[in-house]
Amino acid sequence: MKKTLVLGASPNPIRFSHKAVKSLVRHGHDVVPVGNRQGAIMWQKIIIGKPVITDIHTITLYLNPENQKNYYDYIISLSPKRIIFNPGSENQELIELAVKNNIEVSIACTLIMLNTSNY
């Protein structure tokens, strides 16, 4: 299973980041939800800020490109194997930064990847 940081996690059940956390858990992945608002998704507390997390395989983004800028250094410092740019989060600047740091880039939907066994 792939330890996944969901950046932009929301306690609002209609948000796709919320649905992604639930789906990742259902598929057996270790999930770290990070967001701007306190709350929880299932039993997972949403972490505020930029927590030091080790062994992250995937970061799945649910932030628009403008809101990602404050996280560039943080994302790279976690040394993920992969970053998934979900619809609306595509960002050429961060894509190029990821590639320079040997991080795989996927422009895809985490929910679809999970439901089609392509995660």
C-alpha atoms as one frame of an Amber mdcrd trajectory, in Angstrom:
protein
   0.000   0.000   0.000   1.086   3.557  -0.684   1.289   6.085   2.151  -0.518
   9.114   0.749  -0.655  12.734   1.839  -3.861  14.447   0.714  -2.979  18.141
   0.428  -6.090  20.291   0.566  -8.115  17.838   2.669 -11.509  19.220   3.689
 -13.948  18.224   6.427 -16.778  19.034   3.976 -18.180  15.686   2.722 -19.103
  17.094  -0.693 -15.488  18.058  -1.492 -13.490  15.660  -3.645 -10.548  15.749
  -1.219 -12.862  14.397   1.491 -14.088  11.641  -0.816 -10.498  10.811  -1.780
  -9.426  10.328   1.848 -12.352   7.965   2.422 -11.638   6.025  -0.762  -7.912
   5.750  -0.004  -8.732   4.344   3.451 -11.255   1.891   1.956  -8.561   0.721
  -0.467  -6.172   0.065   2.427  -3.768   2.984   2.037  -2.209   4.847   4.968
  -3.565   8.404   4.611  -2.359  11.722   6.000  -4.994  14.448   5.432  -3.501
  17.961   5.477  -5.700  21.018   5.101  -6.511  24.558   6.169  -9.529  23.790
   8.358  -9.805  21.748  11.501 -11.990  18.701  11.333 -11.874  15.035  10.581
 -12.590  12.598   7.801 -13.785   9.334   9.242 -11.459   8.901  12.240  -8.605
  10.755  10.512  -7.936  14.185  12.021  -7.078  16.819   9.398  -3.615  18.183
  10.151  -3.170  21.943   9.816   0.118  23.378   8.560   3.111  21.541   7.175
   3.695  18.467   9.330   6.921  16.511   9.116   5.874  13.148   7.693   8.199
  10.360   6.618   7.882   7.650   3.987   5.300   9.443   1.831   4.844   7.608
  -1.440   2.231   9.879  -3.022   1.012  13.427  -2.559  -2.391  13.968  -4.121
  -3.208  17.642  -4.638  -6.569  19.288  -4.082  -5.311  22.880  -4.103  -5.503
  25.274  -7.019  -2.144  26.362  -8.481  -2.123  29.715  -6.650  -2.613  28.037
  -3.267   0.114  25.483  -4.030   2.903  28.087  -4.131   3.278  28.216  -0.344
   3.755  24.426  -0.338   6.444  23.980  -3.029   9.354  23.616  -0.588   7.248
  21.484   1.749   6.182  19.104  -1.028   9.748  18.660  -2.282  11.084  18.226
   1.282   8.822  15.190   1.786  10.574  13.423  -1.129   7.460  11.689  -2.450
   7.771   9.159  -5.239   4.740  10.664  -7.002   2.511  13.742  -7.110  -1.026
  13.435  -8.467  -2.471  16.636  -9.896  -6.229  16.184  -9.620  -8.538  18.167
 -11.954  -8.152  21.882 -11.244  -4.751  21.490  -9.575  -2.620  21.242 -12.722
   0.402  23.524 -12.325   3.251  23.630 -14.839   5.629  25.342 -12.406   5.226
  22.617  -9.756   5.299  19.888 -12.402   8.697  21.145 -13.595   9.967  21.380
 -10.010   8.833  17.811  -9.346  10.502  16.477 -12.487  13.777  18.244 -11.547
  13.604  16.428  -8.215  12.951  13.014  -9.804   9.337  12.878  -8.634   6.852
  11.095 -10.878   3.992  13.313 -12.027   0.465  12.114 -12.764  -2.219  14.418
 -14.088  -5.208  12.338 -13.141  -8.069  11.874 -10.708  -7.236   9.945  -7.550
 -10.817   8.666  -7.229 -10.839   7.263 -10.757  -7.359   5.785 -10.311  -8.515
   3.957  -7.173 -11.750   2.736  -8.738  -9.985   1.392 -11.815  -7.122  -0.276
  -9.888  -4.576   2.134 -11.407  -3.430   3.740  -8.176
